[in-house]
Amino acid sequence: MANQPNALSTLVTSSCRVAILRQIVRSPASIDELDSAIDSTRRSILRNLKRLQDDGWIDQSGAEYQVQSMVREYVQDIIQKIEQGNRIEEIQALLRNVSYNFDAVPKEILIESEISVRCPQAPTRPLNETISKIRSSKTVKLFVPFLSLQVARALQASVENDDKVSLVVSRDALRRLQSSDLEDAFKILLPLTYGHQCPVKPIGICNLEDESILMCYDEHGGLHGTFHGTFQSIREWSNERYRNQRDKARPIKTFDRRIQ
C-alpha cells in the first residue's frame, strides 16, 4: 500500500469498485456472486477486481475474492463514510425541493430514515409507496396539508375495510375533499376528519400500524419525497406531531361547501 493515496483516490471515484468492496468486506465472494449482486457488467466487474488487486485492497483465494485482512477495518471505515456521504446527498436532494425548515426535525430521524424521492424516471414513487402502505395497514393516522385524489381513495378503502382511520387536514385539503370528484369519499371520511382553519406548513405525517412516514410537499402541493421508518425516534416524534395537529383541529360535523 505504498501508493495508498492514489489507490484511495481511484477507489472512491469508482462506484463499481465501491460496490465490490461493499460486498466482499462482509464475506468473500466469487465472480458469479458479485455479478448477481452488483449493477454492472461482468466485464466491468472483472476489470475492477483486477484494479483492486493491483492496488492491494483485495486478494483471491480459489474462486473467491476477499479484502486484505490488514486493511479490512480501513475499508469498512471508507465504505461507511462513502455511504454517509451518499445519504447526505439524498437528503439534500429531497430538502432542496421542499419549502419547509427542517430544523425542528431531529437529525437522527433524517439520517436513520429510509428515503423515497420523486425523480423524472419515477415521478409518483413517493405517493404510490405511501398509498400502498396505507392500504396494507390496519391503523392509519394521517395529517396532510394537501390531499390527493389517490390518498383520499386509499383512505376510503381503508374505512370500508373496517380499518382504524383518523384524518387531520388543512383548510386547503378540506376544500379538495369537498370537490365533486371526492364527494363520495368525503361522506365516508366525514366522521373521521378534523380540519384546520389556518394554513399549515407543507409537511405531513402518516402514522401506520408499524411505520411512520414524514411526507414532504413541494410548493405546488405535490408529494416530493418521504422519510419513513419503524425505529423508535421517528415513531415517537411523528406520533407527538400528529397529536399536536389533531389538538389544534376541530371535528368536521357536516358537509359544508361554504368553508372559506
C-alpha positions, 0 to 999 in steps of 0.5 A: 500500500505504498501508493495508498493515496492514489489507490484511495483516490481511484477507489472512491471515484469508482462506484463499481469498485465501491460496490465490490468492496461493499460486498466482499468486506462482509464475506468473500465472494466469487465472480458469479456472486458479485455479478448477481449482486452488483449493477454492472457488467461482468466485464466491468466487474472483472476489470475492477477486481483486477484494479483492486488487486493491483492496488492491494485492497483485495486478494483471491483465494480459489474462486473467491475474492476477499479484502486484505485482512490488514486493511479490512477495518480501513475499508469498512471505515471508507465504505461507511463514510462513502455511504454517509456521504451518499445519504447526505446527498439524498437528503439534500436532494429531497430538502432542496425541493421542499419549502419547509425548515427542517430544523425542528426535525431531529437529525437522527430521524433524517439520517436513520430514515429510509428515503423515497424521492420523486425523480423524472424516471419515477415521478409518483414513487413517493405517493404510490409507496405511501398509498400502498402502505396505507392500504396494507395497514390496519391503523392509519393516522394521517395529517396532510396539508394537501390531499390527493385524489389517490390518498383520499381513495386509499383512505376510503378503502381503508374505512370500508375495510373496517380499518382504524382511520383518523384524518387531520387536514388543512383548510386547503385539503378540506376544500379538495375533499369537498370537490365533486370528484371526492364527494363520495369519499368525503361522506365516508371520511366525514366522521373521521376528519378534523380540519384546520382553519389556518394554513399549515406548513407543507409537511405531513405525517402518516402514522401506520400500524408499524411505520411512520412516514414524514411526507414532504410537499413541494410548493405546488402541493405535490408529494416530493419525497418521504422519510419513513421508518419503524425505529423508535425516534421517528415513531415517537416524534411523528406520533407527538406531531400528529397529536399536536395537529389533531389538538389544534383541529376541530371535528368536521360535523357536516358537509359544508361547501361554504368553508372559506 
